[in-house]
Amino acid sequence: EGAFRPVDSLVAARGFIGMTVHYLLIHELFGVKRPPRSSPEEVVQTFVSIFLKGIER
């Protein structure tokens, strides 16, 4: 309890979804190549880290 600062949960969820949808659109739909040193797992881990550090207290 209290690990995260108070944020609007809808805005936070949309922000996280926005990161992932943007990534998918750029790489899957438009065919932009992902940096070769970044696996899909590393990309997901980075997104989760950015999000959680952003709402951390």
mmJSON file of the N, C-alpha and C atoms, coordinates in Angstrom:
{"data_MODEL":{"atom_site":{
"group_PDB":["ATOM","ATOM","ATOM","ATOM","ATOM","ATOM","ATOM","ATOM","ATOM","ATOM","ATOM","ATOM","ATOM","ATOM","ATOM","ATOM","ATOM","ATOM","ATOM","ATOM","ATOM","ATOM","ATOM","ATOM","ATOM","ATOM","ATOM","ATOM","ATOM","ATOM","ATOM","ATOM","ATOM","ATOM","ATOM","ATOM","ATOM","ATOM","ATOM","ATOM","ATOM","ATOM","ATOM","ATOM","ATOM","ATOM","ATOM","ATOM","ATOM","ATOM","ATOM","ATOM","ATOM","ATOM","ATOM","ATOM","ATOM","ATOM","ATOM","ATOM","ATOM","ATOM","ATOM","ATOM","ATOM","ATOM","ATOM","ATOM","ATOM","ATOM","ATOM","ATOM","ATOM","ATOM","ATOM","ATOM","ATOM","ATOM","ATOM","ATOM","ATOM","ATOM","ATOM","ATOM","ATOM","ATOM","ATOM","ATOM","ATOM","ATOM","ATOM","ATOM","ATOM","ATOM","ATOM","ATOM","ATOM","ATOM","ATOM","ATOM","ATOM","ATOM","ATOM","ATOM","ATOM","ATOM","ATOM","ATOM","ATOM","ATOM","ATOM","ATOM","ATOM","ATOM","ATOM","ATOM","ATOM","ATOM","ATOM","ATOM","ATOM","ATOM","ATOM","ATOM","ATOM","ATOM","ATOM","ATOM","ATOM","ATOM","ATOM","ATOM","ATOM","ATOM","ATOM","ATOM","ATOM","ATOM","ATOM","ATOM","ATOM","ATOM","ATOM","ATOM","ATOM","ATOM","ATOM","ATOM","ATOM","ATOM","ATOM","ATOM","ATOM","ATOM","ATOM","ATOM","ATOM","ATOM","ATOM","ATOM","ATOM","ATOM","ATOM","ATOM","ATOM","ATOM","ATOM","ATOM","ATOM","ATOM","ATOM"],
"id":[1,2,3,4,5,6,7,8,9,10,11,12,13,14,15,16,17,18,19,20,21,22,23,24,25,26,27,28,29,30,31,32,33,34,35,36,37,38,39,40,41,42,43,44,45,46,47,48,49,50,51,52,53,54,55,56,57,58,59,60,61,62,63,64,65,66,67,68,69,70,71,72,73,74,75,76,77,78,79,80,81,82,83,84,85,86,87,88,89,90,91,92,93,94,95,96,97,98,99,100,101,102,103,104,105,106,107,108,109,110,111,112,113,114,115,116,117,118,119,120,121,122,123,124,125,126,127,128,129,130,131,132,133,134,135,136,137,138,139,140,141,142,143,144,145,146,147,148,149,150,151,152,153,154,155,156,157,158,159,160,161,162,163,164,165,166,167,168,169,170,171],
"type_symbol":["N","C","C","N","C","C","N","C","C","N","C","C","N","C","C","N","C","C","N","C","C","N","C","C","N","C","C","N","C","C","N","C","C","N","C","C","N","C","C","N","C","C","N","C","C","N","C","C","N","C","C","N","C","C","N","C","C","N","C","C","N","C","C","N","C","C","N","C","C","N","C","C","N","C","C","N","C","C","N","C","C","N","C","C","N","C","C","N","C","C","N","C","C","N","C","C","N","C","C","N","C","C","N","C","C","N","C","C","N","C","C","N","C","C","N","C","C","N","C","C","N","C","C","N","C","C","N","C","C","N","C","C","N","C","C","N","C","C","N","C","C","N","C","C","N","C","C","N","C","C","N","C","C","N","C","C","N","C","C","N","C","C","N","C","C","N","C","C","N","C","C"],
"label_atom_id":["N","CA","C","N","CA","C","N","CA","C","N","CA","C","N","CA","C","N","CA","C","N","CA","C","N","CA","C","N","CA","C","N","CA","C","N","CA","C","N","CA","C","N","CA","C","N","CA","C","N","CA","C","N","CA","C","N","CA","C","N","CA","C","N","CA","C","N","CA","C","N","CA","C","N","CA","C","N","CA","C","N","CA","C","N","CA","C","N","CA","C","N","CA","C","N","CA","C","N","CA","C","N","CA","C","N","CA","C","N","CA","C","N","CA","C","N","CA","C","N","CA","C","N","CA","C","N","CA","C","N","CA","C","N","CA","C","N","CA","C","N","CA","C","N","CA","C","N","CA","C","N","CA","C","N","CA","C","N","CA","C","N","CA","C","N","CA","C","N","CA","C","N","CA","C","N","CA","C","N","CA","C","N","CA","C","N","CA","C","N","CA","C","N","CA","C","N","CA","C"],
"label_alt_id":[null,null,null,null,null,null,null,null,null,null,null,null,null,null,null,null,null,null,null,null,null,null,null,null,null,null,null,null,null,null,null,null,null,null,null,null,null,null,null,null,null,null,null,null,null,null,null,null,null,null,null,null,null,null,null,null,null,null,null,null,null,null,null,null,null,null,null,null,null,null,null,null,null,null,null,null,null,null,null,null,null,null,null,null,null,null,null,null,null,null,null,null,null,null,null,null,null,null,null,null,null,null,null,null,null,null,null,null,null,null,null,null,null,null,null,null,null,null,null,null,null,null,null,null,null,null,null,null,null,null,null,null,null,null,null,null,null,null,null,null,null,null,null,null,null,null,null,null,null,null,null,null,null,null,null,null,null,null,null,null,null,null,null,null,null,null,null,null,null,null,null],
"label_comp_id":["GLU","GLU","GLU","GLY","GLY","GLY","ALA","ALA","ALA","PHE","PHE","PHE","ARG","ARG","ARG","PRO","PRO","PRO","VAL","VAL","VAL","ASP","ASP","ASP","SER","SER","SER","LEU","LEU","LEU","VAL","VAL","VAL","ALA","ALA","ALA","ALA","ALA","ALA","ARG","ARG","ARG","GLY","GLY","GLY","PHE","PHE","PHE","ILE","ILE","ILE","GLY","GLY","GLY","MET","MET","MET","THR","THR","THR","VAL","VAL","VAL","HIS","HIS","HIS","TYR","TYR","TYR","LEU","LEU","LEU","LEU","LEU","LEU","ILE","ILE","ILE","HIS","HIS","HIS","GLU","GLU","GLU","LEU","LEU","LEU","PHE","PHE","PHE","GLY","GLY","GLY","VAL","VAL","VAL","LYS","LYS","LYS","ARG","ARG","ARG","PRO","PRO","PRO","PRO","PRO","PRO","ARG","ARG","ARG","SER","SER","SER","SER","SER","SER","PRO","PRO","PRO","GLU","GLU","GLU","GLU","GLU","GLU","VAL","VAL","VAL","VAL","VAL","VAL","GLN","GLN","GLN","THR","THR","THR","PHE","PHE","PHE","VAL","VAL","VAL","SER","SER","SER","ILE","ILE","ILE","PHE","PHE","PHE","LEU","LEU","LEU","LYS","LYS","LYS","GLY","GLY","GLY","ILE","ILE","ILE","GLU","GLU","GLU","ARG","ARG","ARG"],
"label_asym_id":["A","A","A","A","A","A","A","A","A","A","A","A","A","A","A","A","A","A","A","A","A","A","A","A","A","A","A","A","A","A","A","A","A","A","A","A","A","A","A","A","A","A","A","A","A","A","A","A","A","A","A","A","A","A","A","A","A","A","A","A","A","A","A","A","A","A","A","A","A","A","A","A","A","A","A","A","A","A","A","A","A","A","A","A","A","A","A","A","A","A","A","A","A","A","A","A","A","A","A","A","A","A","A","A","A","A","A","A","A","A","A","A","A","A","A","A","A","A","A","A","A","A","A","A","A","A","A","A","A","A","A","A","A","A","A","A","A","A","A","A","A","A","A","A","A","A","A","A","A","A","A","A","A","A","A","A","A","A","A","A","A","A","A","A","A","A","A","A","A","A","A"],
"label_entity_id":["1","1","1","1","1","1","1","1","1","1","1","1","1","1","1","1","1","1","1","1","1","1","1","1","1","1","1","1","1","1","1","1","1","1","1","1","1","1","1","1","1","1","1","1","1","1","1","1","1","1","1","1","1","1","1","1","1","1","1","1","1","1","1","1","1","1","1","1","1","1","1","1","1","1","1","1","1","1","1","1","1","1","1","1","1","1","1","1","1","1","1","1","1","1","1","1","1","1","1","1","1","1","1","1","1","1","1","1","1","1","1","1","1","1","1","1","1","1","1","1","1","1","1","1","1","1","1","1","1","1","1","1","1","1","1","1","1","1","1","1","1","1","1","1","1","1","1","1","1","1","1","1","1","1","1","1","1","1","1","1","1","1","1","1","1","1","1","1","1","1","1"],
"label_seq_id":[1,1,1,2,2,2,3,3,3,4,4,4,5,5,5,6,6,6,7,7,7,8,8,8,9,9,9,10,10,10,11,11,11,12,12,12,13,13,13,14,14,14,15,15,15,16,16,16,17,17,17,18,18,18,19,19,19,20,20,20,21,21,21,22,22,22,23,23,23,24,24,24,25,25,25,26,26,26,27,27,27,28,28,28,29,29,29,30,30,30,31,31,31,32,32,32,33,33,33,34,34,34,35,35,35,36,36,36,37,37,37,38,38,38,39,39,39,40,40,40,41,41,41,42,42,42,43,43,43,44,44,44,45,45,45,46,46,46,47,47,47,48,48,48,49,49,49,50,50,50,51,51,51,52,52,52,53,53,53,54,54,54,55,55,55,56,56,56,57,57,57],
"pdbx_PDB_ins_code":[null,null,null,null,null,null,null,null,null,null,null,null,null,null,null,null,null,null,null,null,null,null,null,null,null,null,null,null,null,null,null,null,null,null,null,null,null,null,null,null,null,null,null,null,null,null,null,null,null,null,null,null,null,null,null,null,null,null,null,null,null,null,null,null,null,null,null,null,null,null,null,null,null,null,null,null,null,null,null,null,null,null,null,null,null,null,null,null,null,null,null,null,null,null,null,null,null,null,null,null,null,null,null,null,null,null,null,null,null,null,null,null,null,null,null,null,null,null,null,null,null,null,null,null,null,null,null,null,null,null,null,null,null,null,null,null,null,null,null,null,null,null,null,null,null,null,null,null,null,null,null,null,null,null,null,null,null,null,null,null,null,null,null,null,null,null,null,null,null,null,null],
"Cartn_x":[0.843,0.0,0.883,0.515,1.242,2.497,2.681,3.885,3.805,2.575,2.4,1.765,2.157,1.559,0.15,-0.701,-2.072,-2.097,-2.674,-2.837,-4.221,-4.686,-5.948,-5.712,-6.391,-6.132,-6.465,-7.487,-7.842,-6.74,-6.233,-5.149,-3.89,-3.578,-2.395,-2.529,-3.683,-3.903,-3.8,-4.387,-4.305,-2.876,-2.113,-0.708,0.083,-0.142,0.567,0.15,-1.149,-1.646,-1.116,-1.03,-0.506,0.917,1.763,3.143,3.153,2.36,2.393,1.758,0.652,0.0,0.901,1.542,2.457,3.563,4.138,5.196,4.688,3.518,2.958,2.668,2.099,1.806,3.071,4.08,5.322,6.02,6.124,6.925,6.162,4.926,4.172,3.426,2.767,1.956,2.799,3.719,4.513,5.868,6.22,7.42,8.741,8.716,9.973,10.69,11.933,12.673,13.056,12.93,13.315,14.836,15.44,16.897,17.316,18.331,18.687,19.094,19.513,19.945,18.779,17.561,16.39,15.439,15.32,14.345,12.957,11.889,10.548,10.388,11.009,10.929,11.587,12.716,13.404,12.583,11.895,11.034,9.901,9.252,8.168,8.689,9.833,10.427,10.713,11.186,11.461,10.181,9.127,7.857,7.307,7.337,6.835,7.66,8.968,9.843,9.554,9.432,9.12,7.806,6.792,5.478,5.511,6.071,6.065,6.924,8.065,8.899,8.183,7.38,6.647,5.555,4.956,3.884,4.355,5.628,6.187,6.194,5.959,5.962,7.357],
"Cartn_y":[-1.183,0.0,1.239,2.195,3.453,3.434,2.402,2.312,3.247,3.597,4.446,5.77,6.801,8.106,8.133,8.987,9.027,9.607,8.858,9.315,8.911,9.572,9.189,7.848,6.824,5.478,5.351,6.044,5.988,6.617,7.748,8.416,7.552,6.964,6.106,4.887,4.261,3.092,3.464,4.592,5.029,5.376,5.917,6.205,4.94,3.929,2.663,1.999,1.955,1.373,2.169,3.477,4.317,3.948,3.671,3.257,1.98,1.02,-0.28,-0.222,0.499,0.608,1.358,2.42,3.163,2.248,1.47,0.529,-0.449,-1.018,-1.982,-1.345,-0.149,0.523,0.784,1.323,1.672,0.424,-0.593,-1.754,-2.814,-3.045,-4.103,-3.587,-2.455,-1.944,-1.216,-0.356,0.45,-0.167,-1.253,-1.996,-1.381,-0.43,0.139,-0.938,-1.164,-2.23,-1.816,-2.771,-2.571,-2.616,-1.84,-1.921,-3.372,-3.858,-5.281,-5.748,-4.846,-5.262,-5.354,-5.02,-5.041,-6.161,-7.152,-8.219,-7.708,-8.343,-7.942,-7.978,-8.955,-9.051,-7.84,-7.398,-6.226,-4.957,-4.867,-3.707,-3.672,-4.804,-4.875,-4.533,-5.083,-4.807,-3.31,-2.682,-1.249,-0.449,-0.789,-0.084,-0.209,-1.408,-1.626,-0.829,-0.824,-0.072,1.424,1.962,3.389,3.716,2.889,3.14,3.074,1.991,1.817,2.859,3.207,4.257,5.601,5.791,7.046,7.238,6.156,6.295,5.956,5.608,5.268,6.497,6.262,7.343,7.813],
"Cartn_z":[0.0,0.0,0.0,-0.837,-0.882,-1.736,-2.528,-3.37,-4.568,-4.971,-6.145,-5.757,-6.467,-6.201,-6.782,-6.256,-6.768,-8.189,-9.094,-10.475,-10.956,-11.98,-12.608,-13.304,-12.848,-13.371,-14.858,-15.324,-16.738,-17.594,-17.158,-17.889,-17.87,-16.724,-16.62,-17.535,-17.536,-18.393,-19.866,-20.234,-21.634,-22.027,-21.106,-21.385,-21.65,-20.838,-21.027,-22.336,-22.582,-23.83,-25.022,-24.873,-25.949,-26.33,-25.338,-25.631,-26.457,-26.031,-26.704,-28.092,-28.223,-29.526,-30.507,-30.053,-30.921,-31.423,-30.528,-30.91,-31.971,-31.723,-32.675,-34.028,-34.019,-35.285,-36.085,-35.433,-36.119,-36.657,-35.844,-36.221,-37.009,-36.679,-37.347,-38.579,-38.445,-39.545,-40.586,-40.116,-41.036,-41.366,-40.72,-41.071,-40.664,-39.73,-39.238,-38.435,-38.735,-38.058,-36.64,-35.749,-34.354,-34.283,-33.366,-33.219,-32.974,-33.682,-33.596,-32.202,-31.358,-30.015,-29.032,-29.47,-28.589,-28.983,-28.115,-28.357,-27.958,-28.444,-28.018,-26.494,-25.851,-24.388,-23.726,-24.276,-23.717,-23.916,-25.04,-25.291,-24.27,-24.053,-23.066,-21.678,-21.313,-20.004,-19.851,-20.899,-20.855,-20.677,-21.431,-21.295,-19.877,-19.331,-17.969,-16.966,-17.124,-16.223,-16.296,-17.514,-17.679,-16.99,-17.206,-16.625,-15.103,-14.56,-13.103,-12.399,-12.975,-12.364,-12.419,-13.459,-13.606,-12.571,-12.09,-11.093,-9.682,-9.57,-8.254,-7.346,-6.088,-5.104,-4.824],
"occupancy":[1.0,1.0,1.0,1.0,1.0,1.0,1.0,1.0,1.0,1.0,1.0,1.0,1.0,1.0,1.0,1.0,1.0,1.0,1.0,1.0,1.0,1.0,1.0,1.0,1.0,1.0,1.0,1.0,1.0,1.0,1.0,1.0,1.0,1.0,1.0,1.0,1.0,1.0,1.0,1.0,1.0,1.0,1.0,1.0,1.0,1.0,1.0,1.0,1.0,1.0,1.0,1.0,1.0,1.0,1.0,1.0,1.0,1.0,1.0,1.0,1.0,1.0,1.0,1.0,1.0,1.0,1.0,1.0,1.0,1.0,1.0,1.0,1.0,1.0,1.0,1.0,1.0,1.0,1.0,1.0,1.0,1.0,1.0,1.0,1.0,1.0,1.0,1.0,1.0,1.0,1.0,1.0,1.0,1.0,1.0,1.0,1.0,1.0,1.0,1.0,1.0,1.0,1.0,1.0,1.0,1.0,1.0,1.0,1.0,1.0,1.0,1.0,1.0,1.0,1.0,1.0,1.0,1.0,1.0,1.0,1.0,1.0,1.0,1.0,1.0,1.0,1.0,1.0,1.0,1.0,1.0,1.0,1.0,1.0,1.0,1.0,1.0,1.0,1.0,1.0,1.0,1.0,1.0,1.0,1.0,1.0,1.0,1.0,1.0,1.0,1.0,1.0,1.0,1.0,1.0,1.0,1.0,1.0,1.0,1.0,1.0,1.0,1.0,1.0,1.0,1.0,1.0,1.0,1.0,1.0,1.0],
"B_iso_or_equiv":[0.0,0.0,0.0,0.0,0.0,0.0,0.0,0.0,0.0,0.0,0.0,0.0,0.0,0.0,0.0,0.0,0.0,0.0,0.0,0.0,0.0,0.0,0.0,0.0,0.0,0.0,0.0,0.0,0.0,0.0,0.0,0.0,0.0,0.0,0.0,0.0,0.0,0.0,0.0,0.0,0.0,0.0,0.0,0.0,0.0,0.0,0.0,0.0,0.0,0.0,0.0,0.0,0.0,0.0,0.0,0.0,0.0,0.0,0.0,0.0,0.0,0.0,0.0,0.0,0.0,0.0,0.0,0.0,0.0,0.0,0.0,0.0,0.0,0.0,0.0,0.0,0.0,0.0,0.0,0.0,0.0,0.0,0.0,0.0,0.0,0.0,0.0,0.0,0.0,0.0,0.0,0.0,0.0,0.0,0.0,0.0,0.0,0.0,0.0,0.0,0.0,0.0,0.0,0.0,0.0,0.0,0.0,0.0,0.0,0.0,0.0,0.0,0.0,0.0,0.0,0.0,0.0,0.0,0.0,0.0,0.0,0.0,0.0,0.0,0.0,0.0,0.0,0.0,0.0,0.0,0.0,0.0,0.0,0.0,0.0,0.0,0.0,0.0,0.0,0.0,0.0,0.0,0.0,0.0,0.0,0.0,0.0,0.0,0.0,0.0,0.0,0.0,0.0,0.0,0.0,0.0,0.0,0.0,0.0,0.0,0.0,0.0,0.0,0.0,0.0,0.0,0.0,0.0,0.0,0.0,0.0],
"pdbx_formal_charge":[null,null,null,null,null,null,null,null,null,null,null,null,null,null,null,null,null,null,null,null,null,null,null,null,null,null,null,null,null,null,null,null,null,null,null,null,null,null,null,null,null,null,null,null,null,null,null,null,null,null,null,null,null,null,null,null,null,null,null,null,null,null,null,null,null,null,null,null,null,null,null,null,null,null,null,null,null,null,null,null,null,null,null,null,null,null,null,null,null,null,null,null,null,null,null,null,null,null,null,null,null,null,null,null,null,null,null,null,null,null,null,null,null,null,null,null,null,null,null,null,null,null,null,null,null,null,null,null,null,null,null,null,null,null,null,null,null,null,null,null,null,null,null,null,null,null,null,null,null,null,null,null,null,null,null,null,null,null,null,null,null,null,null,null,null,null,null,null,null,null,null],
"auth_seq_id":[1,1,1,2,2,2,3,3,3,4,4,4,5,5,5,6,6,6,7,7,7,8,8,8,9,9,9,10,10,10,11,11,11,12,12,12,13,13,13,14,14,14,15,15,15,16,16,16,17,17,17,18,18,18,19,19,19,20,20,20,21,21,21,22,22,22,23,23,23,24,24,24,25,25,25,26,26,26,27,27,27,28,28,28,29,29,29,30,30,30,31,31,31,32,32,32,33,33,33,34,34,34,35,35,35,36,36,36,37,37,37,38,38,38,39,39,39,40,40,40,41,41,41,42,42,42,43,43,43,44,44,44,45,45,45,46,46,46,47,47,47,48,48,48,49,49,49,50,50,50,51,51,51,52,52,52,53,53,53,54,54,54,55,55,55,56,56,56,57,57,57],
"auth_comp_id":["GLU","GLU","GLU","GLY","GLY","GLY","ALA","ALA","ALA","PHE","PHE","PHE","ARG","ARG","ARG","PRO","PRO","PRO","VAL","VAL","VAL","ASP","ASP","ASP","SER","SER","SER","LEU","LEU","LEU","VAL","VAL","VAL","ALA","ALA","ALA","ALA","ALA","ALA","ARG","ARG","ARG","GLY","GLY","GLY","PHE","PHE","PHE","ILE","ILE","ILE","GLY","GLY","GLY","MET","MET","MET","THR","THR","THR","VAL","VAL","VAL","HIS","HIS","HIS","TYR","TYR","TYR","LEU","LEU","LEU","LEU","LEU","LEU","ILE","ILE","ILE","HIS","HIS","HIS","GLU","GLU","GLU","LEU","LEU","LEU","PHE","PHE","PHE","GLY","GLY","GLY","VAL","VAL","VAL","LYS","LYS","LYS","ARG","ARG","ARG","PRO","PRO","PRO","PRO","PRO","PRO","ARG","ARG","ARG","SER","SER","SER","SER","SER","SER","PRO","PRO","PRO","GLU","GLU","GLU","GLU","GLU","GLU","VAL","VAL","VAL","VAL","VAL","VAL","GLN","GLN","GLN","THR","THR","THR","PHE","PHE","PHE","VAL","VAL","VAL","SER","SER","SER","ILE","ILE","ILE","PHE","PHE","PHE","LEU","LEU","LEU","LYS","LYS","LYS","GLY","GLY","GLY","ILE","ILE","ILE","GLU","GLU","GLU","ARG","ARG","ARG"],
"auth_asym_id":["A","A","A","A","A","A","A","A","A","A","A","A","A","A","A","A","A","A","A","A","A","A","A","A","A","A","A","A","A","A","A","A","A","A","A","A","A","A","A","A","A","A","A","A","A","A","A","A","A","A","A","A","A","A","A","A","A","A","A","A","A","A","A","A","A","A","A","A","A","A","A","A","A","A","A","A","A","A","A","A","A","A","A","A","A","A","A","A","A","A","A","A","A","A","A","A","A","A","A","A","A","A","A","A","A","A","A","A","A","A","A","A","A","A","A","A","A","A","A","A","A","A","A","A","A","A","A","A","A","A","A","A","A","A","A","A","A","A","A","A","A","A","A","A","A","A","A","A","A","A","A","A","A","A","A","A","A","A","A","A","A","A","A","A","A","A","A","A","A","A","A"],
"auth_atom_id":["N","CA","C","N","CA","C","N","CA","C","N","CA","C","N","CA","C","N","CA","C","N","CA","C","N","CA","C","N","CA","C","N","CA","C","N","CA","C","N","CA","C","N","CA","C","N","CA","C","N","CA","C","N","CA","C","N","CA","C","N","CA","C","N","CA","C","N","CA","C","N","CA","C","N","CA","C","N","CA","C","N","CA","C","N","CA","C","N","CA","C","N","CA","C","N","CA","C","N","CA","C","N","CA","C","N","CA","C","N","CA","C","N","CA","C","N","CA","C","N","CA","C","N","CA","C","N","CA","C","N","CA","C","N","CA","C","N","CA","C","N","CA","C","N","CA","C","N","CA","C","N","CA","C","N","CA","C","N","CA","C","N","CA","C","N","CA","C","N","CA","C","N","CA","C","N","CA","C","N","CA","C","N","CA","C","N","CA","C","N","CA","C","N","CA","C","N","CA","C"],
"pdbx_PDB_model_num":[1,1,1,1,1,1,1,1,1,1,1,1,1,1,1,1,1,1,1,1,1,1,1,1,1,1,1,1,1,1,1,1,1,1,1,1,1,1,1,1,1,1,1,1,1,1,1,1,1,1,1,1,1,1,1,1,1,1,1,1,1,1,1,1,1,1,1,1,1,1,1,1,1,1,1,1,1,1,1,1,1,1,1,1,1,1,1,1,1,1,1,1,1,1,1,1,1,1,1,1,1,1,1,1,1,1,1,1,1,1,1,1,1,1,1,1,1,1,1,1,1,1,1,1,1,1,1,1,1,1,1,1,1,1,1,1,1,1,1,1,1,1,1,1,1,1,1,1,1,1,1,1,1,1,1,1,1,1,1,1,1,1,1,1,1,1,1,1,1,1,1]
}}}
